[in-house]
Amino acid sequence: MLTTKKKAAIIKGTARHDSDTGSPDVQVALLSKQIDDLAKHLKKNPKDVHSRRGLLQMVADRRSHLRYLETNDKRRYNAIIKKLGLKK
């Protein structure tokens, strides 16, 4: 779980304007942080099947947000990929 302060810091770093909390850029950044945290948890707890299912759902959700960005705004897609170090 992300704390409110961590979530606010991530949103501030990727938001497009002051009140932006739901753009695909912000959603991808939040999901990436949650995925990283959950992956660390699963390394310590390999039998936690329920969390593994949640991780797979988050990865699929992030992938769909990235696919949306890639088709609609290639420049923003490349920027978020580079900033988060996801691909390429």
trRosetta pair geometry for C-beta under 8 A, 3 or more apart (Angstrom, degrees):
i j d omega theta_ij theta_ji phi_ij phi_ji
1 37 7.9 -123 23 127 22 153
2 6 4.8 -128 -167 88 90 118
2 7 4.6 108 129 -62 126 93
2 10 7.5 -47 -160 6 148 139
2 30 7.1 -95 -5 -155 165 88
2 33 6.3 61 -89 114 127 125
2 34 6.3 -77 -34 -79 110 87
2 37 7.4 -173 -69 -5 75 159
3 6 4.7 91 54 9 81 102
3 7 6.8 -150 90 -5 40 90
4 7 5.7 -57 -145 40 29 112
4 8 6.2 31 156 -21 65 107
5 8 5.7 -53 -145 36 29 111
5 9 6.4 30 154 -20 63 105
6 9 5.7 -55 -150 35 31 112
6 10 6.5 30 153 -17 65 105
6 33 7.2 175 154 165 115 150
7 10 5.8 -54 -149 36 32 110
7 11 6.3 31 153 -18 65 107
7 30 6.7 34 -137 -122 85 109
8 11 5.7 -54 -145 39 31 111
8 12 6.2 34 155 -22 65 107
9 12 5.7 -52 -144 35 30 112
9 13 6.4 27 156 -18 62 109
10 13 5.8 -60 -150 37 29 110
10 14 6.5 -10 165 11 65 112
10 26 7.6 114 129 -155 90 75
10 29 5.2 172 177 134 105 115
10 30 5.7 126 120 -85 144 67
10 33 5.8 -88 -97 -21 150 152
11 14 6.7 -82 -145 52 25 86
11 15 5.4 40 166 -50 70 110
11 20 7.4 178 -175 96 94 75
11 21 5.9 -9 -142 -116 135 73
11 26 5.5 33 -125 -145 72 119
11 29 7.8 162 -82 86 38 130
11 30 7.4 20 -68 -65 78 109
12 15 6.2 -34 -122 9 22 116
13 29 7.1 -174 84 -170 102 157
14 25 5.0 -164 166 141 107 100
14 26 5.2 159 99 -93 113 59
14 28 7.9 -142 178 66 157 85
14 29 4.3 -173 -13 -22 163 158
14 80 7.2 59 -146 -117 120 97
14 83 7.3 144 -102 120 99 153
15 18 7.2 76 134 -113 140 10
15 20 3.9 148 -158 71 94 111
15 21 7.3 -17 -107 -72 114 43
15 23 7.3 124 -138 28 55 123
15 25 7.7 153 -105 93 22 117
15 26 5.9 32 -88 -79 63 120
16 20 4.8 127 42 -81 75 168
16 23 5.5 55 0 -13 119 169
16 25 6.5 110 -46 42 99 142
17 20 4.9 113 51 -31 66 111
20 23 5.2 -11 -171 -7 114 116
20 26 6.1 175 138 -36 96 140
21 26 6.1 -148 -163 134 29 162
22 26 6.6 -32 -38 67 4 129
22 27 6.8 29 -162 -53 45 106
23 26 5.0 92 57 9 78 100
23 27 7.0 -147 95 -4 39 91
24 27 5.5 -57 -141 41 35 113
24 28 6.1 37 160 -22 69 105
24 65 4.5 168 -152 -170 95 97
24 66 7.7 161 171 -71 118 32
24 68 5.7 -150 -104 86 152 120
24 69 5.0 -170 117 -61 145 105
24 76 7.8 95 77 131 110 131
24 80 8.0 -101 119 -34 88 170
25 28 6.1 -57 -151 34 24 108
25 29 6.6 21 153 -15 61 109
25 69 7.3 106 -67 -102 67 140
25 76 6.2 -92 -72 180 115 113
25 79 7.9 -13 -121 91 121 107
25 80 5.2 -149 -130 -85 81 131
26 29 5.8 -57 -149 37 32 111
26 30 6.3 29 155 -16 67 107
27 30 5.9 -56 -146 39 30 109
27 31 6.1 27 158 -16 65 110
27 61 7.9 -105 162 146 114 104
27 62 7.8 -173 132 -109 86 63
27 65 5.1 -150 98 -121 120 156
28 31 5.9 -57 -143 41 28 109
28 32 6.2 33 156 -25 64 107
28 62 5.7 98 -130 -147 70 87
28 65 5.0 -161 -68 109 90 133
28 66 6.1 97 -111 -67 132 82
28 69 7.4 -36 -38 -15 145 146
28 80 5.6 64 84 167 145 141
28 84 7.0 -117 134 -26 105 160
29 32 5.7 -53 -147 32 28 113
29 33 6.7 27 156 -16 61 104
29 80 7.2 -113 -56 -152 89 106
29 83 7.9 -33 -95 108 109 122
29 84 6.4 -152 -106 -81 70 124
30 33 6.0 -57 -153 35 32 109
30 34 6.4 27 152 -14 66 109
31 34 5.6 -58 -146 41 34 111
31 35 6.0 38 154 -24 68 107
31 58 5.4 173 -158 -175 98 95
31 61 6.0 -152 -120 94 148 106
31 62 4.2 -171 116 -78 143 105
31 65 7.2 153 15 24 148 144
32 35 5.6 -52 -145 35 29 113
32 36 6.5 32 155 -20 63 104
32 62 6.5 111 -62 -128 69 145
32 84 5.2 -73 -149 -158 176 137
32 86 7.0 -99 -113 -81 132 112
33 36 5.8 -52 -150 34 31 112
33 37 6.5 28 153 -16 64 106
34 37 5.8 -55 -148 38 32 110
34 38 6.1 26 157 -15 67 110
34 58 5.9 -128 103 -149 117 152
35 38 5.9 -58 -142 41 28 107
35 39 6.2 33 156 -24 64 107
35 55 6.5 102 -134 -150 73 83
35 58 5.3 -171 -79 118 90 129
35 59 6.2 100 -119 -75 131 76
35 62 6.8 -40 -40 -23 142 152
36 39 5.8 -54 -147 33 27 112
36 40 6.8 28 154 -18 61 103
37 40 5.9 -56 -157 33 32 111
37 41 6.6 32 148 -19 65 106
38 41 5.3 -49 -149 34 38 116
38 42 6.3 36 153 -19 68 105
38 51 6.1 -168 -159 174 104 104
38 54 6.8 -130 -144 99 151 105
38 55 4.8 -174 126 -92 135 101
38 58 7.1 124 29 32 154 153
39 42 5.7 -55 -145 38 32 110
39 43 6.7 40 152 -26 62 99
39 55 6.8 115 -70 -138 67 137
40 43 5.8 -49 -154 25 34 113
40 44 7.1 22 153 -8 62 104
41 44 6.1 -66 -161 41 34 104
41 45 6.0 -23 161 31 73 111
41 48 7.2 -51 137 59 100 157
41 51 6.3 -91 109 164 126 155
42 45 6.2 -75 -124 67 33 75
42 46 6.6 72 174 -102 69 45
42 48 6.2 -126 -112 61 72 112
42 51 6.1 -164 -79 109 95 119
42 52 6.0 102 -121 -83 134 81
42 55 6.6 -30 -39 -40 146 156
43 46 7.4 9 -148 -69 21 82
45 48 4.3 42 127 -18 114 121
45 51 7.3 59 92 42 122 146
48 51 4.3 9 137 27 117 116
48 52 6.4 144 101 -23 71 87
49 52 5.4 -53 -149 34 37 117
49 53 6.6 40 153 -22 67 100
50 53 5.8 -49 -153 30 33 112
50 54 6.8 33 148 -15 63 104
51 54 5.4 -51 -151 37 39 114
51 55 6.3 46 148 -25 67 101
52 55 5.5 -49 -150 32 34 116
52 56 6.6 34 152 -18 64 102
53 56 5.8 -52 -151 35 33 110
53 57 6.6 35 150 -19 64 104
54 57 5.6 -54 -150 35 35 113
54 58 6.4 35 152 -19 67 104
55 58 5.7 -55 -150 35 32 111
55 59 6.4 33 153 -20 65 105
56 59 5.6 -50 -146 35 33 113
56 60 6.4 34 154 -18 64 105
57 60 5.8 -55 -149 37 31 111
57 61 6.3 32 152 -20 65 107
58 61 5.6 -54 -146 36 33 112
58 62 6.3 32 155 -18 66 104
59 62 5.8 -53 -147 37 30 110
59 63 6.3 34 152 -22 63 107
60 63 5.6 -53 -148 35 31 115
60 64 6.6 30 154 -19 64 103
61 64 5.9 -54 -151 34 31 109
61 65 6.6 30 151 -16 64 104
62 65 5.7 -55 -150 37 34 111
62 66 6.2 32 153 -17 67 107
63 66 5.7 -56 -147 39 31 111
63 67 6.3 34 153 -22 65 105
64 67 5.5 -49 -144 34 33 113
64 68 6.5 39 153 -22 63 102
65 68 5.7 -52 -153 33 32 114
65 69 6.6 30 151 -16 65 105
66 69 5.7 -53 -148 38 34 110
66 70 6.2 38 153 -24 67 106
66 77 6.8 97 -163 -140 70 98
66 80 7.7 -147 -113 94 85 128
66 81 7.6 84 -141 -76 117 97
66 86 7.7 -128 -106 117 147 162
67 70 5.6 -52 -144 34 31 114
67 71 6.5 21 160 -12 64 107
68 71 6.4 -65 -151 39 26 101
68 72 6.1 -7 165 7 65 119
69 72 6.4 -76 -135 51 25 92
69 73 5.8 -55 -162 60 67 86
69 76 5.6 -111 -162 99 110 103
69 77 4.1 150 129 -84 103 89
69 80 6.7 -22 158 32 168 138
70 74 6.6 41 -156 -105 48 64
70 77 4.5 105 -85 -126 56 160
73 76 4.2 26 119 24 119 114
73 77 6.3 154 94 -20 66 87
74 77 5.4 -56 -147 36 33 117
74 78 6.3 32 157 -18 68 104
75 78 6.0 -54 -149 36 28 107
75 79 6.4 28 152 -19 63 109
76 79 5.5 -55 -146 37 33 114
76 80 6.3 26 159 -16 68 106
77 80 6.3 -60 -147 37 26 102
77 81 6.3 25 156 -18 63 111
78 81 5.7 -57 -145 38 30 113
78 82 6.2 27 158 -17 65 109
79 82 6.0 -59 -147 38 27 108
79 83 6.1 25 156 -19 64 111
80 83 5.6 -53 -140 38 32 112
80 84 6.1 10 166 0 67 112
80 86 7.9 9 127 8 77 129
81 84 6.6 -69 -142 49 21 94
81 85 7.9 101 164 -73 52 7
81 86 5.1 -93 -143 49 69 104
81 87 5.4 -45 -161 46 121 88
81 88 6.2 56 144 28 130 117
82 85 7.4 22 -174 -72 28 47
82 88 7.6 -46 -80 77 71 119
